[in-house]
């Protein structure tokens, strides 16, 4: 059996990125409003890429 869990009806809000050093950043955000979460949010995925590196 495969169960699909509903996804939130809105994205995170107030996303902020703060440079901590030349090798790290601090990312923070607010969860979607409770009425739009469609259940318990179990986690977030954060993707990034280094803009200084050139592709091979």
Protein Blocks (a to p, Z undefined) as FASTA:
>chain_A
ZZdddddfbdcehiacddfbfkbccdddddddfklnnpaafbdcdddddfkbccZZ
